[in-house]
Amino acid sequence: MKTNQLDFLWDISKSLSDSYDAEKIVCSIQTCLKKYINCEKAEVLIWDKNTNTVKNFSKNWITINSEKQDYYIQQILNTFELLKNAIIYNDNVYSLITGEKTSLSIRKIKNNSSIKIYLPLIRKEEVFGFVELDVTKEKEKISPDLLKTFGVLVYQLSSSILNNILNNKMQVNANFHSAMKNIAKIIESQYELRYIIPLIGEMIDRFVASHLIYIFLYNEKEGFTLLWPNACNEKHIFDLLKNINKNSDYLVTEDKKTGIFPLIQEKNLLGAIVAYSNIDVLSHNDIQYLQQLSNQSSITIQHANIYGETLKHATLDALTGLNNRRQFDVRLGQEISTAKRKKHPLCCIMIDVDYFKKVNDTYGHIAGDCVLKQVGKIIPQELREYDIAARYGGEEFSILLPYTSIQEAFAVAQRLRKTVEETEMDISEAKIPNIKKIKVTASFGVSEYIPSIKEPKELFKMADSALYEAKERGRNRVIVYSPIKNSST
């Protein structure tokens, strides 16, 4: 072997031993080869036999496009399967053992006039990929010495790339178990599914990077609802979800590009994790990861649901389903702080059902509860999603309106007052002969946050003061708090 070829093998050995990631390995190959054979570009392609796909080693294992995919498998890999100790040079196949040109040949990709060299990657006498080299357009003469150099290079490259793949797998496994622990720990600090689900989705996405991940939650009334990410435009996914129930195992489509992994805990269907790609197929490892991640996610979601139910009873009023007084006081403090910090408007409305004692005395407490429940349904219908409504106690209700001016709050109160006045309250549960419905009215007090407010309760007290005046002035009206003189309708 000539001195320059020994130098080349020494350079490549040293360079590969100093390279720890895929991109550096490929750069090392290209840099070293360029000194000796005019190499313009190098790519390392790995063949996944489980999925029969070719992926780019240095570019995050991106699957090669379908046209090249077929060419690489049918021409390059099939040739190396027939003759492992060979190289492909300018469409001809040379034996690395005899140094002779063989009878085998490959066809070129259409409209591609560049000269290519292909070197097999071999593990235990099995081809697991190849190196593709672009050389200058001037046809270079293949020599026995160059073939010997390539023969040694094949095994050096194969060994280095295999070590890198193994290290990556070990790291992925370590990261996977870390993610499993992190999913289990989420419940210790976070309890809202709208926060938990994106965290789980992002963790899963790391291990099945070639597929889009969707997380659906399930309830009997609405079926499957997408919670992460914001949209799914693949109709076939929704069709597949129709086949999922509490007894289902995971489902993978025939082309292996879509997988449905049910979230089941204690024989309850909680939802499903979906992995989808229009290019890549799910490998055996992908499926194993998704199964384990789905199982752990099911436990976390179930715990969040249990906590949510407990929290719901602790913060919501049992009769109306609105926030209770304790929760309203908490939110009042939070909204005052936000309004103060961001300098945005905030208003409060206090509501009192007029002559409510008379309703109880005349029709009974069951009828009174019916009225409160229906007022509790009317209030949210006139509010935005981020407004805060509560039953403050007895027949009193309270509302916080963030990002709302006093004029807008007055309009909201007026709409509510009119709706309550016009609604026939169903009291049929009280079983009073010949009386199924009654009408009631309500009084409203409105206040606006001002910078001089020192304690959150002051905003509430201002609205309560305006409410008291509304009742004094004859009820069924809206009063806006004014420290000088209240205004009314």
TIDREN-610018 format. One record per residue (C-alpha): residue number from 1; x negated, y negated, z negated. Coordinates in steps of 0.5 Angstrom, whole numbers, plus 2048, in hexadecimal, padded with zeros to 3 digits. Example, Ala and Ser with C-alpha at 12.3 -4.5 7.8 and 13.67 -1.06 7.14 Angstrom:
2
k->1, c1->7E7, c2->809, c3->7F0
k->2, c1->7E5, c2->802, c3->7F2
// end
This chain:
489
k->1, c1->800, c2->800, c3->800
k->2, c1->7FD, c2->7F9, c3->802
k->3, c1->7FB, c2->7F4, c3->7FD
k->4, c1->801, c2->7EF, c3->7FF
k->5, c1->806, c2->7F5, c3->7FE
k->6, c1->803, c2->7F6, c3->7F7
k->7, c1->803, c2->7EF, c3->7F5
k->8, c1->80A, c2->7EF, c3->7F8
k->9, c1->80C, c2->7F5, c3->7F3
k->10, c1->809, c2->7F2, c3->7ED
k->11, c1->80C, c2->7EB, c3->7EE
k->12, c1->813, c2->7EE, c3->7EF
k->13, c1->812, c2->7F3, c3->7E9
k->14, c1->810, c2->7ED, c3->7E5
k->15, c1->815, c2->7E8, c3->7E7
k->16, c1->81B, c2->7EE, c3->7E6
k->17, c1->818, c2->7EF, c3->7DF
k->18, c1->819, c2->7E8, c3->7DD
k->19, c1->820, c2->7E7, c3->7E0
k->20, c1->826, c2->7E9, c3->7DB
k->21, c1->82C, c2->7E6, c3->7DF
k->22, c1->82F, c2->7E8, c3->7E6
k->23, c1->82D, c2->7E1, c3->7E9
k->24, c1->826, c2->7E1, c3->7E7
k->25, c1->825, c2->7E8, c3->7E9
k->26, c1->828, c2->7E7, c3->7F0
k->27, c1->823, c2->7E0, c3->7F0
k->28, c1->81D, c2->7E4, c3->7EF
k->29, c1->81E, c2->7E9, c3->7F4
k->30, c1->81F, c2->7E3, c3->7F9
k->31, c1->819, c2->7E0, c3->7F7
k->32, c1->815, c2->7E6, c3->7F7
k->33, c1->817, c2->7E8, c3->7FE
k->34, c1->816, c2->7E2, c3->801
k->35, c1->80F, c2->7E2, c3->800
k->36, c1->80E, c2->7E8, c3->804
k->37, c1->814, c2->7E9, c3->809
k->38, c1->817, c2->7E2, c3->80A
k->39, c1->81D, c2->7E4, c3->806
k->40, c1->822, c2->7DE, c3->807
k->41, c1->828, c2->7E1, c3->802
k->42, c1->829, c2->7E7, c3->7FD
k->43, c1->82F, c2->7E9, c3->7FA
k->44, c1->830, c2->7EF, c3->7F6
k->45, c1->837, c2->7F3, c3->7F7
k->46, c1->83A, c2->7F8, c3->7F2
k->47, c1->83E, c2->7FE, c3->7F4
k->48, c1->844, c2->7FF, c3->7EF
k->49, c1->846, c2->807, c3->7F1
k->50, c1->84C, c2->806, c3->7EC
k->51, c1->84F, c2->801, c3->7F0
k->52, c1->84B, c2->802, c3->7F7
k->53, c1->849, c2->7FB, c3->7F7
k->54, c1->843, c2->7F7, c3->7F8
k->55, c1->841, c2->7F1, c3->7F3
k->56, c1->83C, c2->7EC, c3->7F3
k->57, c1->837, c2->7ED, c3->7EE
k->58, c1->835, c2->7E6, c3->7ED
k->59, c1->83B, c2->7E2, c3->7EE
k->60, c1->83F, c2->7E5, c3->7E8
k->61, c1->841, c2->7EB, c3->7EB
k->62, c1->846, c2->7E8, c3->7F0
k->63, c1->849, c2->7ED, c3->7F5
k->64, c1->846, c2->7EC, c3->7FC
k->65, c1->84C, c2->7EA, c3->801
k->66, c1->850, c2->7F0, c3->804
k->67, c1->84C, c2->7EF, c3->80B
k->68, c1->845, c2->7F0, c3->808
k->69, c1->848, c2->7F5, c3->803
k->70, c1->84A, c2->7FA, c3->809
k->71, c1->843, c2->7F9, c3->80C
k->72, c1->83F, c2->7FA, c3->806
k->73, c1->842, c2->800, c3->804
k->74, c1->843, c2->803, c3->80B
k->75, c1->83C, c2->801, c3->80E
k->76, c1->837, c2->800, c3->809
k->77, c1->839, c2->804, c3->803
k->78, c1->83C, c2->80A, c3->807
k->79, c1->835, c2->80A, c3->80B
k->80, c1->831, c2->80A, c3->804
k->81, c1->836, c2->80F, c3->802
k->82, c1->833, c2->813, c3->807
k->83, c1->82C, c2->812, c3->807
k->84, c1->82A, c2->80F, c3->800
k->85, c1->823, c2->80E, c3->801
k->86, c1->824, c2->809, c3->806
k->87, c1->824, c2->802, c3->808
k->88, c1->828, c2->7FE, c3->80E
k->89, c1->824, c2->7F9, c3->812
k->90, c1->827, c2->7F5, c3->817
k->91, c1->82D, c2->7FB, c3->818
k->92, c1->828, c2->801, c3->818
k->93, c1->827, c2->806, c3->813
k->94, c1->820, c2->808, c3->811
k->95, c1->81E, c2->80D, c3->80C
k->96, c1->81A, c2->80B, c3->806
k->97, c1->817, c2->812, c3->805
k->98, c1->815, c2->813, c3->80D
k->99, c1->814, c2->80C, c3->80F
k->100, c1->817, c2->80E, c3->815
k->101, c1->81D, c2->80A, c3->818
k->102, c1->823, c2->80F, c3->818
k->103, c1->829, c2->811, c3->81D
k->104, c1->82E, c2->80D, c3->818
k->105, c1->830, c2->806, c3->819
k->106, c1->835, c2->801, c3->817
k->107, c1->839, c2->7FC, c3->81B
k->108, c1->839, c2->7F4, c3->81A
k->109, c1->83E, c2->7F0, c3->817
k->110, c1->841, c2->7EC, c3->81D
k->111, c1->83E, c2->7E5, c3->81E
k->112, c1->838, c2->7E6, c3->81A
k->113, c1->831, c2->7E6, c3->81D
k->114, c1->82D, c2->7E6, c3->817
k->115, c1->828, c2->7EB, c3->816
k->116, c1->82A, c2->7EF, c3->80F
k->117, c1->826, c2->7F4, c3->80B
k->118, c1->82A, c2->7F8, c3->806
k->119, c1->827, c2->7FC, c3->800
k->120, c1->82B, c2->801, c3->7FC
k->121, c1->82B, c2->801, c3->7F5
k->122, c1->82B, c2->808, c3->7F2
k->123, c1->82D, c2->80B, c3->7EB
k->124, c1->82B, c2->812, c3->7EA
k->125, c1->82B, c2->814, c3->7F1
k->126, c1->832, c2->810, c3->7F2
k->127, c1->833, c2->809, c3->7F6
k->128, c1->836, c2->804, c3->7F2
k->129, c1->835, c2->7FE, c3->7F6
k->130, c1->830, c2->7FA, c3->7FB
k->131, c1->82C, c2->7F4, c3->7FC
k->132, c1->82D, c2->7F0, c3->802
k->133, c1->827, c2->7EC, c3->805
k->134, c1->828, c2->7E7, c3->80A
k->135, c1->821, c2->7E6, c3->80E
k->136, c1->81F, c2->7E1, c3->813
k->137, c1->822, c2->7E2, c3->81A
k->138, c1->81C, c2->7E4, c3->81D
k->139, c1->81C, c2->7EC, c3->81D
k->140, c1->816, c2->7EE, c3->819
k->141, c1->813, c2->7F5, c3->81A
k->142, c1->814, c2->7FA, c3->815
k->143, c1->80E, c2->7FE, c3->813
k->144, c1->80C, c2->804, c3->80E
k->145, c1->809, c2->800, c3->809
k->146, c1->80F, c2->7FB, c3->809
k->147, c1->814, c2->801, c3->808
k->148, c1->80F, c2->804, c3->802
k->149, c1->810, c2->7FD, c3->7FF
k->150, c1->817, c2->7FD, c3->800
k->151, c1->817, c2->804, c3->7FD
k->152, c1->814, c2->802, c3->7F6
k->153, c1->818, c2->7FC, c3->7F6
k->154, c1->81F, c2->800, c3->7F7
k->155, c1->81E, c2->803, c3->7F0
k->156, c1->81B, c2->7FD, c3->7ED
k->157, c1->821, c2->7F9, c3->7EF
k->158, c1->826, c2->7FF, c3->7ED
k->159, c1->823, c2->7FF, c3->7E6
k->160, c1->823, c2->7F8, c3->7E5
k->161, c1->82A, c2->7F7, c3->7E7
k->162, c1->82D, c2->7FD, c3->7E3
k->163, c1->829, c2->7FA, c3->7DD
k->164, c1->82D, c2->7F4, c3->7DE
k->165, c1->834, c2->7F7, c3->7DF
k->166, c1->833, c2->7FB, c3->7D9
k->167, c1->831, c2->7F5, c3->7D4
k->168, c1->837, c2->7F1, c3->7D7
k->169, c1->83B, c2->7F7, c3->7D6
k->170, c1->839, c2->7F8, c3->7CE
k->171, c1->83A, c2->7F0, c3->7CE
k->172, c1->841, c2->7F0, c3->7D1
k->173, c1->842, c2->7F6, c3->7CC
k->174, c1->840, c2->7F2, c3->7C6
k->175, c1->844, c2->7EC, c3->7C8
k->176, c1->84A, c2->7F0, c3->7C9
k->177, c1->84A, c2->7F3, c3->7C2
k->178, c1->848, c2->7EC, c3->7C0
k->179, c1->84E, c2->7E9, c3->7C3
k->180, c1->853, c2->7EF, c3->7C0
k->181, c1->850, c2->7EC, c3->7B9
k->182, c1->852, c2->7E5, c3->7BB
k->183, c1->859, c2->7E7, c3->7BE
k->184, c1->85A, c2->7EB, c3->7B7
k->185, c1->858, c2->7E4, c3->7B3
k->186, c1->85C, c2->7DF, c3->7B7
k->187, c1->862, c2->7E1, c3->7B3
k->188, c1->85E, c2->7DF, c3->7AC
k->189, c1->85E, c2->7D8, c3->7AF
k->190, c1->863, c2->7D7, c3->7B4
k->191, c1->86A, c2->7D9, c3->7B4
k->192, c1->86E, c2->7D6, c3->7BA
k->193, c1->86E, c2->7DA, c3->7C0
k->194, c1->86E, c2->7D4, c3->7C5
k->195, c1->867, c2->7D3, c3->7C2
k->196, c1->865, c2->7DA, c3->7C1
k->197, c1->867, c2->7DD, c3->7C8
k->198, c1->862, c2->7D8, c3->7CC
k->199, c1->85C, c2->7DA, c3->7C7
k->200, c1->85E, c2->7E2, c3->7C9
k->201, c1->85E, c2->7E0, c3->7D0
k->202, c1->858, c2->7DD, c3->7D0
k->203, c1->854, c2->7E3, c3->7CD
k->204, c1->857, c2->7E8, c3->7D1
k->205, c1->855, c2->7E4, c3->7D7
k->206, c1->84E, c2->7E5, c3->7D6
k->207, c1->84E, c2->7EC, c3->7D6
k->208, c1->852, c2->7ED, c3->7DD
k->209, c1->84F, c2->7E7, c3->7E0
k->210, c1->851, c2->7E9, c3->7E7
k->211, c1->859, c2->7E9, c3->7E5
k->212, c1->85E, c2->7E4, c3->7E3
k->213, c1->861, c2->7E5, c3->7DD
k->214, c1->868, c2->7E4, c3->7DB
k->215, c1->86B, c2->7E4, c3->7D4
k->216, c1->873, c2->7E5, c3->7D3
k->217, c1->877, c2->7E6, c3->7CD
k->218, c1->87D, c2->7EA, c3->7CD
k->219, c1->884, c2->7E9, c3->7C9
k->220, c1->88A, c2->7ED, c3->7CA
k->221, c1->88E, c2->7E6, c3->7CD
k->222, c1->889, c2->7E3, c3->7D2
k->223, c1->885, c2->7E9, c3->7D3
k->224, c1->87E, c2->7E8, c3->7D5
k->225, c1->87C, c2->7E0, c3->7D5
k->226, c1->875, c2->7DE, c3->7D7
k->227, c1->871, c2->7DB, c3->7D2
k->228, c1->86A, c2->7DA, c3->7D5
k->229, c1->868, c2->7D7, c3->7D9
k->230, c1->86D, c2->7D2, c3->7DC
k->231, c1->86F, c2->7D6, c3->7E2
k->232, c1->870, c2->7DC, c3->7E6
k->233, c1->872, c2->7DC, c3->7ED
k->234, c1->871, c2->7E4, c3->7EE
k->235, c1->878, c2->7E7, c3->7EF
k->236, c1->876, c2->7EE, c3->7EF
k->237, c1->873, c2->7ED, c3->7E7
k->238, c1->87A, c2->7EB, c3->7E5
k->239, c1->87D, c2->7F1, c3->7E9
k->240, c1->878, c2->7F5, c3->7E5
k->241, c1->87A, c2->7F3, c3->7DF
k->242, c1->881, c2->7F5, c3->7DF
k->243, c1->87E, c2->7FC, c3->7DF
k->244, c1->87B, c2->7FB, c3->7D8
k->245, c1->87E, c2->7FD, c3->7D1
k->246, c1->87C, c2->7FE, c3->7CA
k->247, c1->87A, c2->805, c3->7CC
k->248, c1->876, c2->803, c3->7D2
k->249, c1->86F, c2->805, c3->7D3
k->250, c1->86A, c2->800, c3->7D7
k->251, c1->86C, c2->800, c3->7DF
k->252, c1->867, c2->7FF, c3->7E5
k->253, c1->869, c2->7FE, c3->7EC
k->254, c1->867, c2->803, c3->7F1
k->255, c1->862, c2->7FE, c3->7F4
k->256, c1->85F, c2->7FD, c3->7ED
k->257, c1->860, c2->7F6, c3->7EE
k->258, c1->865, c2->7F4, c3->7E9
k->259, c1->866, c2->7F7, c3->7E2
k->260, c1->86B, c2->7F6, c3->7DC
k->261, c1->869, c2->7F8, c3->7D5
k->262, c1->86F, c2->7F7, c3->7D0
k->263, c1->86F, c2->7F4, c3->7CA
k->264, c1->872, c2->7F9, c3->7C5
k->265, c1->872, c2->7F9, c3->7BD
k->266, c1->876, c2->7FD, c3->7B9
k->267, c1->87A, c2->800, c3->7BF
k->268, c1->87C, c2->7F9, c3->7C0
k->269, c1->87B, c2->7F6, c3->7C7
k->270, c1->877, c2->7EF, c3->7C6
k->271, c1->875, c2->7ED, c3->7CD
k->272, c1->870, c2->7EF, c3->7D2
k->273, c1->869, c2->7ED, c3->7D5
k->274, c1->868, c2->7ED, c3->7DC
k->275, c1->862, c2->7EE, c3->7E0
k->276, c1->862, c2->7EC, c3->7E8
k->277, c1->85E, c2->7EB, c3->7EE
k->278, c1->85F, c2->7EB, c3->7F5
k->279, c1->858, c2->7ED, c3->7F6
k->280, c1->855, c2->7F1, c3->7F1
k->281, c1->857, c2->7F8, c3->7EE
k->282, c1->857, c2->7F9, c3->7E6
k->283, c1->852, c2->7FE, c3->7E4
k->284, c1->852, c2->803, c3->7DF
k->285, c1->84E, c2->7FF, c3->7DA
k->286, c1->853, c2->7F9, c3->7DC
k->287, c1->859, c2->7FD, c3->7DA
k->288, c1->856, c2->800, c3->7D4
k->289, c1->854, c2->7F8, c3->7D1
k->290, c1->85B, c2->7F6, c3->7D3
k->291, c1->85E, c2->7FC, c3->7CF
k->292, c1->85A, c2->7FB, c3->7C9
k->293, c1->85B, c2->7F3, c3->7C9
k->294, c1->863, c2->7F4, c3->7CA
k->295, c1->863, c2->7F8, c3->7C4
k->296, c1->85F, c2->7F3, c3->7C0
k->297, c1->864, c2->7EE, c3->7C3
k->298, c1->86A, c2->7F1, c3->7C1
k->299, c1->868, c2->7F1, c3->7BA
k->300, c1->866, c2->7EA, c3->7BA
k->301, c1->86D, c2->7E8, c3->7BD
k->302, c1->871, c2->7EC, c3->7B9
k->303, c1->86D, c2->7E9, c3->7B3
k->304, c1->86F, c2->7E2, c3->7B5
k->305, c1->876, c2->7E4, c3->7B7
k->306, c1->877, c2->7E6, c3->7AF
k->307, c1->874, c2->7E0, c3->7AD
k->308, c1->878, c2->7DC, c3->7B1
k->309, c1->87E, c2->7DF, c3->7AF
k->310, c1->87C, c2->7DE, c3->7A7
k->311, c1->87A, c2->7D7, c3->7A9
k->312, c1->881, c2->7D6, c3->7AD
k->313, c1->884, c2->7D7, c3->7A6
k->314, c1->880, c2->7D3, c3->7A2
k->315, c1->880, c2->7CD, c3->7A7
k->316, c1->887, c2->7CD, c3->7AA
k->317, c1->88E, c2->7CC, c3->7A7
k->318, c1->892, c2->7D3, c3->7A7
k->319, c1->899, c2->7D0, c3->7A9
k->320, c1->897, c2->7CB, c3->7AF
k->321, c1->890, c2->7CE, c3->7B1
k->322, c1->88D, c2->7C7, c3->7B1
k->323, c1->887, c2->7C5, c3->7AD
k->324, c1->888, c2->7C5, c3->7A5
k->325, c1->887, c2->7BF, c3->7A1
k->326, c1->880, c2->7C2, c3->79F
k->327, c1->87E, c2->7C2, c3->7A6
k->328, c1->881, c2->7BC, c3->7A8
k->329, c1->87D, c2->7B8, c3->7A2
k->330, c1->876, c2->7BC, c3->7A5
k->331, c1->878, c2->7BA, c3->7AC
k->332, c1->879, c2->7B2, c3->7AA
k->333, c1->872, c2->7B2, c3->7A7
k->334, c1->86F, c2->7B5, c3->7AD
k->335, c1->873, c2->7B0, c3->7B2
k->336, c1->871, c2->7AA, c3->7AE
k->337, c1->86A, c2->7AC, c3->7AE
k->338, c1->86A, c2->7AD, c3->7B6
k->339, c1->86E, c2->7A6, c3->7B7
k->340, c1->869, c2->7A2, c3->7B3
k->341, c1->863, c2->7A6, c3->7B6
k->342, c1->866, c2->7A5, c3->7BD
k->343, c1->86A, c2->79F, c3->7BC
k->344, c1->870, c2->7A2, c3->7C0
k->345, c1->877, c2->7A0, c3->7BD
k->346, c1->87B, c2->7A5, c3->7B9
k->347, c1->882, c2->7A5, c3->7B6
k->348, c1->886, c2->7A8, c3->7B1
k->349, c1->88E, c2->7A9, c3->7B1
k->350, c1->892, c2->7AC, c3->7AB
k->351, c1->899, c2->7AF, c3->7AC
k->352, c1->89F, c2->7B0, c3->7A8
k->353, c1->8A5, c2->7B3, c3->7A9
k->354, c1->8AB, c2->7AF, c3->7A7
k->355, c1->8B0, c2->7B1, c3->7A2
k->356, c1->8AC, c2->7B8, c3->7A2
k->357, c1->8AF, c2->7B9, c3->79A
k->358, c1->8B6, c2->7B8, c3->79D
k->359, c1->8B5, c2->7BE, c3->7A2
k->360, c1->8B2, c2->7C2, c3->79D
k->361, c1->8B8, c2->7C1, c3->798
k->362, c1->8BD, c2->7C1, c3->79E
k->363, c1->8BB, c2->7C7, c3->7A2
k->364, c1->8B6, c2->7CB, c3->79D
k->365, c1->8AE, c2->7CB, c3->79D
k->366, c1->8AE, c2->7D1, c3->7A3
k->367, c1->8B1, c2->7CB, c3->7A7
k->368, c1->8AC, c2->7C6, c3->7A5
k->369, c1->8A7, c2->7CB, c3->7A7
k->370, c1->8AA, c2->7CC, c3->7AE
k->371, c1->8A9, c2->7C4, c3->7AF
k->372, c1->8A2, c2->7C4, c3->7AC
k->373, c1->8A0, c2->7C9, c3->7B1
k->374, c1->8A3, c2->7C6, c3->7B7
k->375, c1->8A0, c2->7BF, c3->7B5
k->376, c1->89A, c2->7C3, c3->7B5
k->377, c1->89B, c2->7C5, c3->7BC
k->378, c1->89D, c2->7BF, c3->7BF
k->379, c1->897, c2->7BB, c3->7BC
k->380, c1->891, c2->7BF, c3->7C0
k->381, c1->895, c2->7BE, c3->7C6
k->382, c1->894, c2->7B7, c3->7C6
k->383, c1->88D, c2->7B7, c3->7C4
k->384, c1->886, c2->7B9, c3->7C8
k->385, c1->882, c2->7BF, c3->7C7
k->386, c1->87D, c2->7BB, c3->7C2
k->387, c1->882, c2->7B7, c3->7BE
k->388, c1->883, c2->7BA, c3->7B7
k->389, c1->88A, c2->7BB, c3->7B4
k->390, c1->88B, c2->7BE, c3->7AD
k->391, c1->891, c2->7BF, c3->7A8
k->392, c1->88F, c2->7BB, c3->7A3
k->393, c1->894, c2->7BD, c3->79E
k->394, c1->89C, c2->7BE, c3->79D
k->395, c1->89F, c2->7BA, c3->7A3
k->396, c1->899, c2->7B6, c3->7A4
k->397, c1->894, c2->7B7, c3->7AA
k->398, c1->88E, c2->7B4, c3->7AC
k->399, c1->88A, c2->7B3, c3->7B3
k->400, c1->883, c2->7B0, c3->7B5
k->401, c1->882, c2->7AD, c3->7BC
k->402, c1->87B, c2->7AD, c3->7BD
k->403, c1->879, c2->7A8, c3->7C3
k->404, c1->880, c2->7A5, c3->7C3
k->405, c1->881, c2->79D, c3->7C2
k->406, c1->887, c2->79B, c3->7BD
k->407, c1->88B, c2->799, c3->7C3
k->408, c1->88A, c2->7A0, c3->7C6
k->409, c1->88C, c2->7A3, c3->7BF
k->410, c1->892, c2->79F, c3->7BF
k->411, c1->894, c2->7A2, c3->7C5
k->412, c1->893, c2->7A9, c3->7C3
k->413, c1->897, c2->7A8, c3->7BC
k->414, c1->89D, c2->7A5, c3->7C0
k->415, c1->89D, c2->7AB, c3->7C5
k->416, c1->89D, c2->7B0, c3->7BF
k->417, c1->8A2, c2->7AC, c3->7BB
k->418, c1->8A7, c2->7AC, c3->7C2
k->419, c1->8A6, c2->7B3, c3->7C3
k->420, c1->8A7, c2->7B5, c3->7BB
k->421, c1->8AE, c2->7B1, c3->7BC
k->422, c1->8B0, c2->7B4, c3->7C2
k->423, c1->8AE, c2->7BB, c3->7C0
k->424, c1->8B4, c2->7C0, c3->7BE
k->425, c1->8B1, c2->7C4, c3->7B8
k->426, c1->8B3, c2->7CB, c3->7B8
k->427, c1->8B4, c2->7CD, c3->7B1
k->428, c1->8B8, c2->7D4, c3->7B3
k->429, c1->8B3, c2->7D7, c3->7AE
k->430, c1->8B7, c2->7D4, c3->7A8
k->431, c1->8BD, c2->7D8, c3->7AB
k->432, c1->8C2, c2->7D2, c3->7A9
k->433, c1->8C9, c2->7D3, c3->7AC
k->434, c1->8CA, c2->7CF, c3->7B2
k->435, c1->8C4, c2->7CB, c3->7B2
k->436, c1->8BE, c2->7CD, c3->7B6
k->437, c1->8BB, c2->7C7, c3->7B7
k->438, c1->8BA, c2->7C0, c3->7B4
k->439, c1->8B6, c2->7B9, c3->7B6
k->440, c1->8B1, c2->7B6, c3->7B1
k->441, c1->8AD, c2->7B0, c3->7B2
k->442, c1->8A6, c2->7AE, c3->7B0
k->443, c1->8A2, c2->7A8, c3->7AE
k->444, c1->89B, c2->7A6, c3->7B0
k->445, c1->895, c2->7A2, c3->7AD
k->446, c1->88F, c2->7A0, c3->7B1
k->447, c1->888, c2->79E, c3->7AF
k->448, c1->881, c2->79C, c3->7B3
k->449, c1->87A, c2->79E, c3->7B1
k->450, c1->876, c2->797, c3->7AF
k->451, c1->86F, c2->797, c3->7AD
k->452, c1->871, c2->794, c3->7A6
k->453, c1->874, c2->79B, c3->7A4
k->454, c1->86F, c2->79E, c3->79F
k->455, c1->873, c2->7A4, c3->79D
k->456, c1->876, c2->7A9, c3->7A2
k->457, c1->87C, c2->7A9, c3->79E
k->458, c1->87D, c2->7A1, c3->79F
k->459, c1->87F, c2->7A3, c3->7A7
k->460, c1->885, c2->7A8, c3->7A4
k->461, c1->887, c2->7A3, c3->79F
k->462, c1->888, c2->79D, c3->7A4
k->463, c1->88C, c2->7A2, c3->7A8
k->464, c1->890, c2->7A4, c3->7A2
k->465, c1->891, c2->79D, c3->7A0
k->466, c1->894, c2->79C, c3->7A7
k->467, c1->899, c2->7A2, c3->7A6
k->468, c1->89B, c2->79F, c3->7A0
k->469, c1->89D, c2->799, c3->7A3
k->470, c1->8A1, c2->79D, c3->7A9
k->471, c1->8A5, c2->7A0, c3->7A4
k->472, c1->8A6, c2->79A, c3->7A0
k->473, c1->8A9, c2->796, c3->7A7
k->474, c1->8AE, c2->79C, c3->7A8
k->475, c1->8AA, c2->7A2, c3->7AB
k->476, c1->8AA, c2->7A5, c3->7B2
k->477, c1->8A4, c2->7A0, c3->7B4
k->478, c1->89D, c2->79F, c3->7B5
k->479, c1->899, c2->79A, c3->7B1
k->480, c1->892, c2->798, c3->7B2
k->481, c1->88E, c2->796, c3->7AC
k->482, c1->88C, c2->78F, c3->7AB
k->483, c1->888, c2->78C, c3->7A5
k->484, c1->88C, c2->785, c3->7A6
k->485, c1->893, c2->787, c3->7A9
k->486, c1->895, c2->78E, c3->7AC
k->487, c1->898, c2->78E, c3->7B3
k->488, c1->89E, c2->793, c3->7B5
k->489, c1->8A2, c2->795, c3->7BA
// end
